Amino acid sequence: QVQLVESGGGLVQAGGSLRLSCAASGRTFSSSTMGWFRQAPGKEREFVVAIRWSTSYSYYADSVKGRFTISRDNAKNTVYLQMSSLKPEDTAVYYCAAQIGSYSQRRVLNQYEYDYWGQGTQVTVSS
């Protein structure tokens, strides 16, 4: 049974930093793409960042480029999202997701192309 468990969310002041973790289990993820999405109140869930597990090639939404960094630890089967220079508009529930297989960038950015999801972790940035 595949499980994605997020942790690391919380309350932080604008300009601060947080690191989210996504611990993956239940299968091999070496050929997967791992993504982070977020959903703010009253808004659609949106793509934030993704990483191809095998190559570490990463994709970033324009809104987070230069502030967020995704990485993965093979030994721990864990993906991290380091968030810096946080802004109030980053406030959202952040979800980790796994896309089994290696697909085009278009599919990497599309939440409906992901096979597994975590339960989400709340990030709140105060002004």
C-alpha positions as CSV (number, residue, x, y, z in Angstrom):
1,Q,0.0,0.0,0.0
2,V,1.5,3.3,-1.1
3,Q,1.7,6.0,1.5
4,L,2.9,9.6,1.3
5,V,3.1,11.3,4.6
6,E,3.8,15.1,4.7
7,S,5.2,16.9,7.7
8,G,6.9,20.2,8.6
9,G,4.0,22.6,8.1
10,G,3.3,25.4,10.5
11,L,3.0,29.1,11.2
12,V,5.8,31.4,10.1
13,Q,6.2,35.1,9.7
14,A,6.7,36.6,6.2
15,G,10.3,36.3,5.2
16,G,10.8,33.2,7.2
17,S,11.5,29.6,6.1
18,L,10.0,26.2,6.5
19,R,11.0,22.7,5.3
20,L,8.4,20.3,4.3
21,S,9.0,16.5,4.1
22,C,7.2,13.8,2.2
23,A,8.0,10.3,3.3
24,A,7.1,7.7,0.7
25,S,6.5,4.0,1.2
26,G,4.8,1.0,-0.3
27,R,6.7,0.7,-3.6
28,T,9.7,1.7,-5.5
29,F,9.8,5.3,-6.5
30,S,13.0,5.4,-8.5
31,S,11.1,5.9,-11.8
32,S,8.6,8.3,-10.4
33,T,8.1,12.0,-10.4
34,M,7.3,13.6,-7.0
35,G,5.4,16.8,-6.9
36,W,4.2,19.4,-4.4
37,F,0.9,21.1,-4.9
38,R,-0.9,23.6,-2.8
39,Q,-4.4,24.8,-2.2
40,A,-5.3,28.1,-0.6
41,P,-8.8,28.7,0.8
42,G,-11.3,29.3,-2.0
43,K,-8.8,28.6,-4.7
44,E,-8.0,25.7,-7.0
45,R,-5.1,23.4,-6.1
46,E,-2.0,24.5,-8.0
47,F,1.3,23.1,-9.0
48,V,4.3,24.3,-7.0
49,V,7.3,22.1,-7.8
50,A,8.2,18.6,-8.9
51,I,11.3,16.4,-9.2
52,R,12.1,13.4,-11.3
53,W,13.4,10.9,-8.8
54,S,16.0,9.3,-11.1
55,T,17.7,12.4,-12.4
56,S,16.7,15.1,-9.8
57,Y,15.5,17.3,-12.7
58,S,13.1,19.8,-11.2
59,Y,10.3,22.0,-12.3
60,Y,9.2,25.1,-10.5
61,A,6.1,27.3,-10.7
62,D,7.1,30.9,-11.5
63,S,5.7,32.1,-8.2
64,V,8.2,30.1,-6.2
65,K,11.3,30.2,-8.4
66,G,14.3,31.4,-6.4
67,R,12.5,30.9,-3.1
68,F,11.7,27.2,-3.0
69,T,13.9,24.2,-3.5
70,I,12.9,20.6,-3.9
71,S,15.3,17.7,-3.2
72,R,15.1,14.0,-2.4
73,D,16.9,11.5,-0.2
74,N,17.1,8.1,-1.8
75,A,18.1,6.3,1.4
76,K,15.1,7.7,3.3
77,N,12.7,7.6,0.4
78,T,11.8,11.2,1.3
79,V,11.3,14.3,-0.7
80,Y,11.9,17.8,0.8
81,L,10.6,21.2,0.0
82,Q,12.7,24.0,1.4
83,M,10.7,27.2,1.4
84,S,12.4,30.5,2.0
85,S,11.4,34.2,1.8
86,L,7.9,33.1,2.5
87,K,5.0,35.4,1.7
88,P,1.4,35.6,3.0
89,E,0.3,34.4,-0.5
90,D,2.2,31.1,0.1
91,T,-0.4,30.3,2.8
92,A,-2.1,27.0,1.8
93,V,-2.4,23.3,2.4
94,Y,0.6,21.7,0.7
95,Y,0.2,18.2,-0.8
96,C,2.8,15.8,-1.8
97,A,2.0,13.6,-4.8
98,A,3.7,10.8,-6.8
99,Q,3.4,10.2,-10.5
100,I,4.5,6.6,-11.4
101,G,6.6,6.6,-14.5
102,S,8.4,9.3,-16.5
103,Y,6.3,11.6,-18.5
104,S,6.3,14.9,-20.3
105,Q,6.6,18.3,-18.6
106,R,2.9,18.9,-19.4
107,R,1.9,15.9,-17.4
108,V,4.3,16.7,-14.6
109,L,2.6,20.0,-14.1
110,N,-0.9,18.5,-14.2
111,Q,-2.3,17.4,-10.8
112,Y,-4.7,14.9,-12.5
113,E,-1.7,12.9,-13.8
114,Y,-0.6,12.0,-10.3
115,D,-1.3,8.6,-8.9
116,Y,-0.9,9.0,-5.2
117,W,-1.4,11.8,-2.7
118,G,-0.6,12.7,0.8
119,Q,-3.0,14.1,3.3
120,G,-1.6,17.6,3.2
121,T,0.1,19.9,5.7
122,Q,-0.9,23.4,6.5
123,V,1.5,26.3,5.9
124,T,0.4,29.7,7.2
125,V,2.5,32.8,6.6
126,S,1.6,35.8,8.7
127,S,2.3,39.4,7.5
